């Protein structure tokens, strides 16, 4: 599966952004595994498309990495938009 990487800036506390990451990943039916206090890995299926990846929370930015099947490649822009929207709600 091709890897898709992007970043999302944030202005709230790291605790709040962690809550948003958890809520957002679970909202889309994925399983979350926190590797440490600032890095989580996820995997799941959304609308029949298998997705996995990670969120790494840094100061003022979240690094997002997703493994998407080729069939989802045309939707990368929409996926990025949706993830950033969820983190900034």
DSSP file (Angstrom, degrees, kcal/mol; ACC not computed):
  #  RESIDUE AA STRUCTURE BP1 BP2  ACC     N-H-->O    O-->H-N    N-H-->O    O-->H-N    TCO  KAPPA ALPHA  PHI   PSI    X-CA   Y-CA   Z-CA
    1    1 A X              0   0    0      0, 0.0    68,-0.2     0, 0.0     2,-0.1   0.000 360.0 360.0 360.0 134.6    0.0    0.0    0.0
    2    2 A X  E     -A   68   0A   0     66,-0.9    66,-2.3    65,-0.1     2,-0.3  -0.397 360.0-123.3 -67.4 144.0    1.3    3.5   -0.8
    3    3 A X  E     -A   67   0A   0     64,-0.2     2,-0.4    -2,-0.1    64,-0.2  -0.696  21.1-164.0 -89.9 140.9    2.2    5.7    2.1
    4    4 A X  E     -A   66   0A   0     62,-2.9    62,-2.8    -2,-0.3     2,-0.4  -0.988  10.3-174.1-128.8 117.5    0.6    9.1    2.3
    5    5 A X  E     +A   65   0A   0     -2,-0.4     2,-0.3    60,-0.2    60,-0.2  -0.912  14.8 142.3-119.7 140.9    2.1   11.7    4.7
    6    6 A X  E     -A   64   0A   0     58,-2.3    58,-3.1    -2,-0.4     2,-0.3  -0.960  33.5-122.9-160.4 174.5    1.0   15.2    5.7
    7    7 A X  E     -A   63   0A   0     -2,-0.3     2,-0.4    56,-0.2    56,-0.2  -0.901   7.9-159.8-126.5 154.4    0.9   17.5    8.7
    8    8 A X  E     -A   62   0A   0     54,-2.0    54,-2.3    -2,-0.3     2,-0.1  -0.962  16.4-143.2-133.1 117.3   -1.9   19.3   10.6
    9    9 A X  E     -A   61   0A   0     -2,-0.4     2,-0.3    52,-0.2    52,-0.3  -0.396  20.3-171.3 -72.4 156.6   -1.0   22.3   12.8
   10   10 A X        -     0   0    0     50,-1.7    78,-0.1     2,-0.1     4,-0.0  -0.981  25.2-163.6-145.9 157.8   -2.9   22.8   16.0
   11   11 A X        +     0   0    0     -2,-0.3     2,-0.1     2,-0.1     3,-0.1   0.305  65.1  88.0-124.0   5.5   -3.1   25.6   18.7
   12   12 A X  S    S-     0   0    0      1,-0.2    48,-0.2     2,-0.1    -2,-0.1  -0.381  89.8 -72.3 -96.2 179.5   -4.7   23.7   21.6
   13   13 A X     >  -     0   0    0     -2,-0.1     4,-2.1     1,-0.1    -1,-0.2  -0.255  40.5-114.7 -68.9 160.5   -2.9   21.7   24.3
   14   14 A X  H  > S+     0   0    0      1,-0.2     4,-2.2     2,-0.2     5,-0.2   0.863 117.4  56.6 -64.3 -35.0   -1.3   18.4   23.5
   15   15 A X  H  > S+     0   0    0      1,-0.2     4,-1.8     2,-0.2    -1,-0.2   0.917 108.3  46.9 -61.2 -43.0   -3.8   16.6   25.8
   16   16 A X  H  > S+     0   0    0      1,-0.2     4,-2.0     2,-0.2    -2,-0.2   0.889 111.1  50.2 -67.3 -39.7   -6.7   18.1   23.8
   17   17 A X  H  X S+     0   0    0     -4,-2.1     4,-2.4     1,-0.2    -1,-0.2   0.875 108.0  54.3 -68.5 -34.1   -5.1   17.1   20.5
   18   18 A X  H  X S+     0   0    0     -4,-2.2     4,-2.6     2,-0.2    -1,-0.2   0.911 107.8  50.2 -62.3 -41.9   -4.6   13.6   21.8
   19   19 A X  H  X S+     0   0    0     -4,-1.8     4,-2.8     1,-0.2    -2,-0.2   0.905 110.8  49.2 -61.9 -41.3   -8.3   13.4   22.7
   20   20 A X  H  X S+     0   0    0     -4,-2.0     4,-2.8     2,-0.2     5,-0.2   0.886 110.0  50.8 -67.3 -38.6   -9.2   14.6   19.2
   21   21 A X  H  X S+     0   0    0     -4,-2.4     4,-2.7     2,-0.2     5,-0.3   0.957 113.3  45.9 -61.4 -50.0   -6.9   12.0   17.6
   22   22 A X  H  X S+     0   0    0     -4,-2.6     4,-2.4     1,-0.2     5,-0.2   0.943 115.9  45.0 -56.9 -50.7   -8.5    9.3   19.6
   23   23 A X  H  X S+     0   0    0     -4,-2.8     4,-2.2     1,-0.2    -1,-0.2   0.915 114.7  48.3 -61.9 -45.2  -12.0   10.4   18.9
   24   24 A X  H  X S+     0   0    0     -4,-2.8     4,-1.2     2,-0.2    -1,-0.2   0.912 112.5  47.0 -64.7 -44.4  -11.4   11.0   15.2
   25   25 A X  H  <>S+     0   0    0     -4,-2.7     5,-2.0    -5,-0.2     3,-0.5   0.929 115.4  45.8 -64.7 -44.3   -9.8    7.6   14.7
   26   26 A X  H ><5S+     0   0    0     -4,-2.4     3,-1.9    -5,-0.3    -1,-0.2   0.842 104.4  62.9 -67.8 -32.6  -12.5    5.8   16.6
   27   27 A X  H 3<5S+     0   0    0     -4,-2.2    -1,-0.2     1,-0.3    -2,-0.2   0.842 104.1  48.9 -59.3 -32.9  -15.2    7.7   14.7
   28   28 A X  T 3<5S-     0   0    0     -4,-1.2    -1,-0.3    -3,-0.5    -2,-0.2   0.200 122.7-106.5 -95.9  16.3  -14.0    6.2   11.5
   29   29 A X  T < 5S+     0   0    0     -3,-1.9    16,-0.5     1,-0.2     2,-0.2   0.659  71.9 138.7  76.7  17.9  -14.0    2.7   13.0
   30   30 A X      < -     0   0    0     -5,-2.0     2,-0.3    14,-0.2    14,-0.3  -0.612  53.2-117.9 -95.1 156.8  -10.3    2.1   13.4
   31   31 A X  E     -B   43   0A   0     12,-3.3    12,-1.5    -2,-0.2     2,-0.4  -0.725  27.2-146.7 -88.9 142.0   -8.4    0.6   16.3
   32   32 A X  E     -B   42   0A   0     -2,-0.3     2,-0.4    10,-0.2    10,-0.2  -0.924  16.2-177.6-115.9 135.2   -6.0    2.8   18.1
   33   33 A X  E     -B   41   0A   0      8,-2.7     8,-2.6    -2,-0.4     2,-0.6  -0.925  16.8-149.8-131.9 107.2   -2.7    1.6   19.8
   34   34 A X  E     -B   40   0A   0     -2,-0.4     6,-0.3     6,-0.2     3,-0.1  -0.672  10.5-172.9 -79.0 117.6   -0.8    4.3   21.6
   35   35 A X  E    S-     0   0A   0      4,-2.5     2,-0.3    -2,-0.6    -1,-0.2   0.823  72.9 -21.2 -78.9 -34.3    2.9    3.4   21.4
   36   36 A X  E >  S-B   39   0A   0      3,-1.4     3,-0.9    -3,-0.1    -1,-0.2  -0.868  90.9 -70.3-157.3-172.4    3.9    6.2   23.8
   37   37 A X  T 3  S+     0   0    0     -2,-0.3     3,-0.1     1,-0.2   -19,-0.0   0.680 130.3  32.1 -67.8 -15.1    2.3    9.4   25.0
   38   38 A X  T 3  S+     0   0    0      1,-0.1    19,-3.2    18,-0.0     2,-0.4   0.344 110.5  64.6-122.1   6.3    2.8   11.2   21.6
   39   39 A X  E <   +BC  36  56A   0     -3,-0.9    -4,-2.5    17,-0.2    -3,-1.4  -0.977  51.4 174.1-138.2 125.4    2.5    8.4   19.0
   40   40 A X  E     -BC  34  55A   0     15,-2.4    15,-2.5    -2,-0.4     2,-0.4  -0.964  15.4-152.8-127.9 149.3   -0.4    6.2   18.1
   41   41 A X  E     -BC  33  54A   0     -8,-2.6    -8,-2.7    -2,-0.4     2,-0.3  -0.892  17.3-171.7-113.9 147.9   -0.9    3.7   15.3
   42   42 A X  E     +BC  32  53A   0     11,-2.4    11,-2.1    -2,-0.4     2,-0.3  -0.951  11.3 178.9-138.4 157.2   -4.3    2.8   13.9
   43   43 A X  E     +BC  31  52A   0    -12,-1.5   -12,-3.3    -2,-0.3     2,-0.3  -0.970  23.9 112.7-155.4 146.8   -5.8    0.3   11.5
   44   44 A X  E     - C   0  51A   0      7,-2.5     7,-2.9    -2,-0.3     2,-0.4  -0.978  53.3 -87.9 176.7-167.5   -9.3   -0.2   10.3
   45   45 A X  E     - C   0  50A   0    -16,-0.5     2,-0.4    -2,-0.3     5,-0.2  -0.999  27.6-174.1-135.1 131.7  -11.7   -0.2    7.4
   46   46 A X  E >  S- C   0  49A   0      3,-2.6     3,-1.9    -2,-0.4   -17,-0.1  -0.988  76.1 -16.1-130.3 122.6  -13.8    2.7    6.2
   47   47 A X  T 3  S-     0   0    0     -2,-0.4    -1,-0.1     1,-0.3     3,-0.1   0.865 130.0 -52.0  51.2  39.8  -16.4    2.4    3.4
   48   48 A X  T 3  S+     0   0    0      1,-0.2     2,-0.5    -3,-0.0    -1,-0.3   0.504 114.6 117.5  80.1   4.0  -14.8   -0.9    2.5
   49   49 A X  E <   -C   46   0A   0     -3,-1.9    -3,-2.6    22,-0.0     2,-0.3  -0.922  61.4-134.7-110.0 123.8  -11.3    0.6    2.2
   50   50 A X  E     +C   45   0A   0     -2,-0.5    19,-0.6    -5,-0.2     2,-0.4  -0.596  29.7 178.9 -77.7 132.6   -8.6   -0.7    4.6
   51   51 A X  E     +CD  44  68A   0     -7,-2.9    -7,-2.5    -2,-0.3     2,-0.3  -0.983   9.3 165.2-135.0 143.2   -6.5    2.0    6.1
   52   52 A X  E     +CD  43  67A   0     15,-1.2    15,-3.8    -2,-0.4     2,-0.3  -0.955  18.1 110.2-147.6 166.6   -3.6    2.0    8.6
   53   53 A X  E     -CD  42  66A   0    -11,-2.1   -11,-2.4    -2,-0.3     2,-0.3  -0.995  46.4 -86.4 162.5-157.3   -1.1    4.5    9.8
   54   54 A X  E     -CD  41  65A   0     11,-2.6    11,-2.5    -2,-0.3     2,-0.4  -0.985   8.7-146.9-149.6 157.0    0.1    6.7   12.6
   55   55 A X  E     -CD  40  64A   0    -15,-2.5   -15,-2.4    -2,-0.3     2,-0.5  -0.998  14.4-169.1-121.2 127.9   -0.2   10.1   14.3
   56   56 A X  E     -CD  39  63A   0      7,-2.6     7,-2.9    -2,-0.4     2,-0.6  -0.973  13.7-147.9-119.7 116.4    2.8   11.6   15.9
   57   57 A X  E     + D   0  62A   0    -19,-3.2     5,-0.2    -2,-0.5     2,-0.2  -0.740  25.7 167.4 -90.2 119.3    2.0   14.6   18.1
   58   58 A X  E >   - D   0  61A   0      3,-2.7     3,-0.8    -2,-0.6     2,-0.5  -0.633  52.0 -59.5-117.0 177.5    4.8   17.3   18.1
   59   59 A X  T 3  S-     0   0    0      1,-0.2    -1,-0.0    -2,-0.2     3,-0.0  -0.496 119.3 -17.5 -62.8 116.0    4.8   20.8   19.4
   60   60 A X  T 3  S+     0   0    0     -2,-0.5   -50,-1.7   -48,-0.2     2,-0.3   0.426 128.9  69.3  69.7   3.0    2.1   22.7   17.4
   61   61 A X  E <   -AD   9  58A   0     -3,-0.8    -3,-2.7   -52,-0.3     2,-0.5  -0.997  62.9-147.3-150.1 146.3    1.9   20.1   14.6
   62   62 A X  E     -AD   8  57A   0    -54,-2.3   -54,-2.0    -2,-0.3     2,-0.5  -0.968  16.0-146.1-112.3 124.5    0.7   16.5   14.1
   63   63 A X  E     -AD   7  56A   0     -7,-2.9    -7,-2.6    -2,-0.5     2,-0.5  -0.801  19.3-165.5 -87.6 126.3    2.5   14.3   11.6
   64   64 A X  E     -AD   6  55A   0    -58,-3.1   -58,-2.3    -2,-0.5     2,-0.4  -0.951  10.9-178.6-119.2 131.4    0.1   11.9   10.0
   65   65 A X  E     -AD   5  54A   0    -11,-2.5   -11,-2.6    -2,-0.5     2,-0.4  -0.997   6.9-177.2-129.5 128.6    1.1    8.9    7.9
   66   66 A X  E     -AD   4  53A   0    -62,-2.8   -62,-2.9    -2,-0.4     2,-0.7  -0.969  22.6-145.9-129.2 142.5   -1.4    6.7    6.2
   67   67 A X  E     +AD   3  52A   0    -15,-3.8   -15,-1.2    -2,-0.4     2,-0.4  -0.939  30.7 178.7-103.1 115.3   -1.2    3.5    4.2
   68   68 A X  E     -AD   2  51A   0    -66,-2.3   -66,-0.9    -2,-0.7   -17,-0.1  -0.914  29.3-114.5-119.8 143.0   -3.9    3.6    1.6
   69   69 A X    >>  -     0   0    0    -19,-0.6     3,-1.9    -2,-0.4     4,-0.5  -0.351  36.4-106.7 -68.4 158.3   -4.7    1.1   -1.1
   70   70 A X  G >4 S+     0   0    0      1,-0.3     3,-1.2     2,-0.2     4,-0.4   0.826 118.6  65.5 -55.6 -33.2   -4.2    2.2   -4.7
   71   71 A X  G 34 S+     0   0    0      1,-0.3     3,-0.3     2,-0.1    -1,-0.3   0.772 101.9  49.6 -62.6 -24.7   -8.0    2.5   -5.1
   72   72 A X  G X4 S+     0   0    0     -3,-1.9     3,-2.1     1,-0.2    -1,-0.3   0.551  82.1  96.1 -90.7  -8.6   -8.0    5.3   -2.5
   73   73 A X  G X< S+     0   0    0     -3,-1.2     3,-1.6    -4,-0.5     4,-0.3   0.857  78.8  56.4 -52.5 -42.1   -5.2    7.3   -4.2
   74   74 A X  G 3  S+     0   0    0     -4,-0.4    -1,-0.3    -3,-0.3     3,-0.3   0.697 106.3  53.5 -64.7 -14.8   -7.6    9.6   -6.1
   75   75 A X  G <> S+     0   0    0     -3,-2.1     4,-2.7     1,-0.2    -1,-0.3   0.295  73.0 107.6-102.2   9.2   -9.2   10.5   -2.7
   76   76 A X  H <> S+     0   0    0     -3,-1.6     4,-2.8     1,-0.2     5,-0.2   0.893  79.3  50.8 -55.1 -43.9   -6.0   11.6   -0.9
   77   77 A X  H  > S+     0   0    0     -4,-0.3     4,-2.3    -3,-0.3    -1,-0.2   0.912 112.5  46.1 -61.2 -43.7   -6.9   15.3   -1.0
   78   78 A X  H  > S+     0   0    0      2,-0.2     4,-2.3    -4,-0.2    -1,-0.2   0.886 112.7  50.5 -66.3 -40.7  -10.4   14.6    0.4
   79   79 A X  H  X S+     0   0    0     -4,-2.7     4,-2.5     2,-0.2     5,-0.2   0.932 110.8  48.7 -63.4 -46.6   -8.9   12.3    3.1
   80   80 A X  H  X S+     0   0    0     -4,-2.8     4,-2.5    -5,-0.2     5,-0.2   0.931 111.4  50.5 -58.4 -47.0   -6.4   14.9    4.1
   81   81 A X  H  X S+     0   0    0     -4,-2.3     4,-2.4    -5,-0.2    -1,-0.2   0.916 111.6  47.7 -55.3 -47.0   -9.1   17.6    4.3
   82   82 A X  H  X S+     0   0    0     -4,-2.3     4,-2.5     2,-0.2    -1,-0.2   0.899 111.7  49.0 -66.6 -43.0  -11.3   15.4    6.5
   83   83 A X  H  X S+     0   0    0     -4,-2.5     4,-2.1     2,-0.2    -1,-0.2   0.943 113.6  46.2 -63.0 -47.7   -8.5   14.5    8.9
   84   84 A X  H  X S+     0   0    0     -4,-2.5     4,-1.3     1,-0.2    -2,-0.2   0.895 111.7  52.6 -62.9 -40.0   -7.5   18.1    9.3
   85   85 A X  H  < S+     0   0    0     -4,-2.4     4,-0.4    -5,-0.2     3,-0.4   0.924 109.2  49.4 -59.8 -45.7  -11.1   19.2    9.8
   86   86 A X  H >< S+     0   0    0     -4,-2.5     3,-0.8     1,-0.2    -2,-0.2   0.886 111.2  49.3 -62.5 -39.4  -11.6   16.6   12.5
   87   87 A X  H 3< S+     0   0    0     -4,-2.1    -1,-0.2     1,-0.2    -2,-0.2   0.734 113.8  46.2 -73.0 -21.4   -8.5   17.7   14.3
   88   88 A X  T 3<        0   0    0     -4,-1.3    -1,-0.2    -3,-0.4    -2,-0.2   0.302 360.0 360.0-105.7   9.3   -9.5   21.3   14.2
   89   89 A X    <         0   0    0     -3,-0.8    -1,-0.2    -4,-0.4    -2,-0.1   0.493 360.0 360.0 -67.0 360.0  -13.2   21.0   15.3
